[in-house]
């Protein structure tokens, strides 16, 4: 029976090619516009570490003076931690794992004669970074706690950077030279190689930079970040916000009045979360009693991974506005399809009456027209898929930092066609219902 209804639907659509084309175009444009913006929202709000995010938290303290006024258009210093606070949290060992970190970029000096020096993004961090974020190793391993303390000149590379520097040779034990153009580059021994690990968004990065910036390609012990600004260090550049409200003006990274470090902790149970949150408040109260913190201890916050991304409001207001405009356009397209289908189905009242007189039930008429609406949805969905791909391509040409993420995954591809079919079937419900209730006797008298 389904094949029979499908044949009737195809014959009906072929008899009115112009009307069919208008309906397919309307649903295609509506689906294409809405799925373009829905895909952008999807990639900007997705969980960067689905298997780990439920256990990852970032603590935030409030060491600012009581009279400090944050610039509404600027960066809040409380988004990062001071060296003193980060080290205190790190050495307290209140979490299963914890890591302090900061972004960096440096000039890399290849030993290959065919490669010129180039800048590369990386990260200073502590030893638990790899295990906490479940970053696997293809070769070698990370550094030890002793390396952290000693500021050992060791480095972990991503696979693409290792292959670029050393080709097919084993990178473990090789030397990588890093340093600013005005300083003598220093050597770092390669001890590990990870896959090209790049969560989107880059949740652990400094919020003042961009969660959609280039992925890190090398990792160094955090202690090198403070020695690198000395006269004998390799002079790495720090990426992100360095905010100071004391006399140092942000120049001394160890200064207790300078925030610049990000911090993440692994808490595996709700009880651990409660205990850690209380620990942050107690620590803030202790610092306040020592005269260092001036604001209420309850200002200390503990954000989950997804809670932190929500707090940072990653989706720009213009993207949200464009999404709702696209949804509104889809609604208008559906209303137009309702009107066109209603006119099309009611024009076939004579045909419906004959079929009813020959024994067809209202249910049969309703199913027939429902299948016809679904066929329009399939065609509109395929057209909408092409329009959405074109729209995403245009977004990728924009200078926005999230633009490179605008592409459909398999679930969105299937969802585009499914949404088109559902939208067209819903639009066809009223016309199909009206058509199946046409009184056959009244129409047969006019035949």
N, C-alpha and C positions, 0 to 999 in steps of 0.2 A: 504493500500500500504506500509506503514511503516513496518508493521509486515512481509510482504513479503521480503522487503529489509533486514530486520534484520535477517531473516532465511537464506538468501543467504550469508550474511556476516559471520554468524556463521559457515555455511558449508565450506566457503572458508578458514576460520582460522583453522578449524579442519583438512583440507586437508594438511596443511603445518605447523605442530606443531613446528618444529625446528625454522623455520623462524618467526613464531608468537612469540615463546618464546624469541627469540633474540630481537625483537622489543619491547615487553613488558619489558624486562630487561633493554634495553637502556633507554626507557622513564622513567622507575621506578627509575633507578640510577640518571638520570638527575634531575627528580622532587624531589627525596629524598634529594639530596645534596643542591639544590637551596632552597627548602623549609626549610631545617634545618637552614641555615644562614639567610633566610628571616624572620623566626620566631624570631631568636635572635635579629635582627635589629628591629623588630616590638615591642618586649617587652622592648628594651632599649630606644626607641624613642617615646613610647606611652605617652599620656597625663595623668599624675597621678591624676588630678582632672578635668575631662572633663566639669563638670557643674560649676566650679568655676574659672578655670585657666584664663579666659579672663579678670577677675577683680583683679588678684593678681600680685603684682609688688614688686621687691626688689631694694632698693636704694643702691648705692655704691658711697662713697666719696673718695677723694685722699688727706689724711693728711700727706703723706710721705715727708721727706725733699727733696729739689731740687736735692741734690747730691746722693740720695739713689738709689742704683742699685739692682734691683730684680734679684735674682738668677734664670736663665732660667730653671734650673732643680728643683728649690725649689717652695715654696708656696708664692703667691703674698699676702702681708699683706692687700692690698686693697680689697680682697675678703670679709673681715669682717669689722665691725665698732668698734670704741672705745666706752667705756662706756659713755663718755661725749657726743659723737655725737649721739649715740643711744637714750640717754635720751632726748637730744634736739629735735630730730625728734619725739619721743614719746609724749613729752609734747606740741609740736606745734599743734597737732591734725589736721593736714592738710589732713588726709585721713578719709574715712568712718570708718575704723578700722585699727589698726596697732599693731604689736607685735614684741618685741625684744626677742631673745632666744639664748640658747647655750646648747649643748649636755653635758650629764654627765653620769657617771656610779658610782655605789655605792654598797657597801656590804650591803645586806638586811639581817636582823636578825629576822627570823620568831619566833613567839611565840609558834607555834606548836612544840611539843617535837620530832616529827618524821621528821622534816625538819632541815637540816643543813643550816648555812648562805650561801648565794650565791650572785654572782654579777648580777646586772640587769641594763639595759640601760634606761635612762630617759631623761627628758628635763626641764631645767629652762625656764620659759617663763612668759609673762604678760597676763592679764586677757582676752584680745580679741582673743587669739590664737584659742580657741574652736569655737567661733562664726564666725571668719574670715575664717577658714578652714572648717567650717560646720561639726565639730566633734560632733556627738550627744551624749547625756547622757542616759545611761540605768537606772541609779539611781543617785540621788543628783544633784549637779551642780558644776560649777567652783568657783573660789574665786573672791573676789571683788577688786576694786581699792585700798580700804583701806588695804586689806590683802597684796596687792602688795607692798604698801609703808611701811607697818609695818614688812614685812618679816615673816608673820604668818606661824606657823608650821602646814600647811595644805597640803594635797596631793590628787591628782586624780590618780586613778589606771585604768588600762585596765581590761577588764572582765576576761581574762585568769589569770592574776596575782592575781586579787581579789579572784577568785575561788581557786587558788593554796594556798593562805594564809588562807582563811577563810571558804573554802568549800561552803556549801549551806547557811551559816549564812549571815545575812545582813551586808555588810562591812561598811556601813555609820556609822560614829562615832567610828569605831575601830581605833586602833593605829598601825602604821607601824614604825618599828625602822630601821633607816639608819645610816651608818657611816663607816669610814675606819676601818681596822683591828687594827690600832694603836690608835684609838680614841674611846671615850665612845659613843656608838650609841645613837641618840636622837629620840624621838617619834614625829610622824606626824599624825594628825587626818585626817582620810579619809572623804572627803566631796563629792566625786563624783566618778562614775564608767562609763567609756566609752567602746564602743565595741573595739575589737582588730583592731584598725585603723592603716593601714600600706600602705600608697600610694607608688607605685613603678613607678619611682624612688623616694627616700625620698628627695624631691626637696628642703626642707627647712633646711636640714642638712648642716654642714660645708663642703664646697667643698673640703677642704684638707683631709677630712676623706673619706667617701664613700657614694654616693647616694644610694648604694645598701646594706648598713649595716643593722643590726637588727633593727626592729621597736622599738619605745619608748614604755615602759611599765608603766611609771609613769610620772607625771608632777608636778612641784613645782614652787612657785612664784620666779621670777627672782631675786628679792632682796636677796634671800638666797644664791645666787651664790657668792656674794662678801663677805657676812658674814661667809660663810662656810670655807673660807680660813683664818679666824681669829683663835685665840687661843681657843675661846669658841665654835666655830662652829663644825658641824659634819664632816668636812673635806671630802667633795665630790671631786671626780676627774672630771675634765673638759675634754671632748673629743673634738678633733679638734685642729686647729692651734691657738696658742697664740703668736703673733708676736710683739716684742717691738723694737724700734729703739732709745729709750732715755736711761737714766741712770738706769731705772728700769729693763731693759732686760726682760720684760714680766712678772715680778714677782708680780706686783701690778695691779690688774684688773681694778682699778679705774684710773689708770694713763692715761693721754691724749695721750700718745705715745704708747699705747698697743691696738692692735685690736684683738677681739676674739668673738664678737657678730654678729649674723645674724639678719636681720630685714626684715619684710614683711609688705606690706600695701595693703589695699583693696581700689581700685579706680574704681568706677562704670561707669564713663562716660569718653569719650575722652577729654572733657573739664577739668575734674579732673586730668587726666594724664598730660595735658599740664601745668596746674597750679602747680602740684606737681613737675614736672621737673624743672620749673622755680624757685620754692622754693628751690630745692637742689642747683641750681647754685647760687642763692642769699645767701643762707646759707654759701656756700663755699667762696663766695666773702667777706662776713662778717668776717669769720674766718681768711681769708688772710689779711684783713685790721687790724685785731687784732694781726697779727704776728704769728699766730699758723699754718695756712696753707701756704705753699710756692709755690705750683704748681697752674696752671691756674684753675679758678673756673669752667671752662667748662669741666674739667675732671670728674665732677660729672655725674653719669650715673643712668638711671632708666630702669631696665630690666623687661619685662613681664615674667611670669612663664616659658613659652615655650622658650622665647628668652634667658632666663638665662641658661636653660639646653643646648640650642644650643651653647651659648657662652662657656660653660664648656666642650663642645665636649665630651659627655659621651661615644660615640661609639669609642673604640680603633681602631687604624689604621689596626691592624692585623685582626679584625673582618670585616672591610670594604673590605680588600684584599681578605679574604676567601669568602666573599659574591660574589665579582666579578669573582673569580675563579669558584665558583659554577655555576654562570650564564653562564660563558664560557663553562663549561662542559655540561650544558643543551643545549647550542647551537650546540655543537659537536654531542650530542645525536640526536638532531633533524635532523641534516644533514645526519647522518647515517640512520635514519628512512626514510627520503626522498629517499635515494638511494635504500633501501630495498623495500619500497612500489612501487617505480618506476619499479624495476625489477619484483616484484610480479604481478603488474597489467598488465604490457606489456606482460608477459608470457601468459596471458589469452586473447590475442588478438583474437584467434579463437572464444572463448566463447562470447566475446563482439560483434564480427561480426555477429554471429548467432542471438543474441538478437536484434541487430540493424536491421537485415534482417526481423525479425518477427514483427518489428514495434516499438521497444524501441527507445526513443529519447535520444539525447546526455545528456539532463538534467537527465533522469532516470539513465543512467550509472554513471553520476557524483554523484548523490545523493546516489546511492548504495555503491560506493567506499568511499564516505564521511562517511557513517554510519559504514563501516568496520574500517575506521581510528579511529572513535570515540570509537568503542568497544576496540580497542587497547589502547586508552587513558584511558578508565575506568579501564581496568586491570592494566595498568601501574600506574595509580593514586593510586589504592589500594596498589600496591607494594611500590610505592614511599612514601605513608603514613607510612607504616611499617618501611621503611628505614629512613625516617625523624624522627620518634619516637626513633629509635635506635640511630641516630645521636644526638638528643637532650638529650637522656639519657647519652651518653658519655660526652657531654658538662657539664651536671650537676655533673659529677664526678671530674671536673677540680677545681683547687683552686681559680679561678677567683671569685671576689665578686659578679658578676652578674650571675654566673652560675646557681644559684638556680631558676632563673626566666625562664630558658629555657624550656618552655612547651607550647603546642598549646592550644589556646582557640577555641571555636566552629567555629568562622569565619575563622581561619587558617586551621582547619580540612576540612571545605567545600572548601576553596580556593585551597587546595592541589589537590583534585580530579578535581576541575574545571580547574586549570592550566594544568593538565595532558591532559584533554580532548581537551582543546583549542590548546595546543602544538601539539598534535597528528593530529588534524583536519587541522591545518595550515601546518604541514609537509605533509599531504596527498593531499593538494590542487593541487600542480604541478603534482604528479603522476595521480590523478583522471582526471585532465584536459587533460593530454597526452593520457590517456586511452580512454576517451570519443571521442577523435578526430581520433581514428584508422579508416582508410578507410575500410569499411566492404567488398566492392567488391574485393579488393586486397587480403584480408585474405580468403575469401570464395573460391577463385580459388585454394588455396593450400589445402583445406579440401577434 
